[in-house]
Amino acid sequence: MKVTIDPNSGFCFGVNQAIQTAESELEAGNAIYCLGEMVHNKVQMDQLKAKGLIVINHTDLPSLIGRKVMVRAHGEPPETFQLIKDLGITLIDATCPIVTNLQQKISESYTSGQASGAQVVIYGKSGHAEVAGLNGNAGNDAIVVTKESDFEKIDFSKPTRLFSQTTMDGEGYARIGEAIRKRMLEVGNSDLNINKSVCRQVSGRAPMLRVFAAEHDVILFVGGSNSANGAYLFSVCKDKNEKSFFISTKEDIDLNWFENITSVGITGATSTPGWLIEQVSDFIKGL
């Protein structure tokens, strides 16, 4: 039975950089407090916590004066950075550079658009940490949409500046953008600016994953149960290959999946560590 790891799987650049930063601090013996879970993967988080990482929330900040607090790759709104500064907390900013760049673009668009009454619309998951940070850079006035049924929040007669959460799928963003354009044109408004804000490393995964899923008899998708990116990418695999199975660790594997098959493809979310994917591969090869 041939076992192949998807070469495009594993941590995205931003998450990998944040985890390396945290591990360097922990290995140096520093106490690190992370504002929210660094990555949506329980196995990886358990490993970091075992090394000394402490996960906190915003209400914990006033009690951490003089300590080191890390902002994860998802980023934070401006008010969080200001609070950390005012409290005299040492900041470790591990915001993904792509997210930081997007926050700046949204801030500039929001500020320049106030005179014309332009609205900022963000395609993303309401309540997601990255979206909270993006919205904060639009004065917390941005309209967050995930699907067309959310369009009731949009005033299609206003100039519109559309952005996307970096980890949303590019195909979905394109559909949302065209649907908004159509609704605006219906009321005689063509003032729509669609910004390229989906991370290319993430948006490029779907088409490559369809090819990978079709090449193997069985697909094992390794991811965290709370990863939105993982849920989406797994659906891409499942749509192309019925014998796609979502697992968090090798303990979730059912040996019956491998009856009368000759090839297994192993992949994962952008929040799935490469070492965990390798662990699953080694397990399958040892059967």
Buried (B, 14 or more C-beta within 10 A) or exposed (E): EEBBBBEBBBBBBBBBBBBEBBBEBBEEEBEBBBBBBBBBBBBBBEBBBEEBBBBBEEEBBEEBEEBBBBBBBBBBBBEBBEBBEEBEBBBBBBBBEBBBEBBEBBBEBBEEBEEEEBBBBBBBBEEBBBBBBBBBBBBEEBBBBBEEEBBEEBEBEBBBBBBBBBBBBBEBBBBBBEBBBEBBEEEEBEEBEBBEBBBEBBBEBBEBBBEBBEBBBBBBBBBBEEBBBBBBBBBBBBEBBEBBBBBBEBEEBEEEBBEEEEEBBBBBBBBBBEEBBBBBBEBBEEE
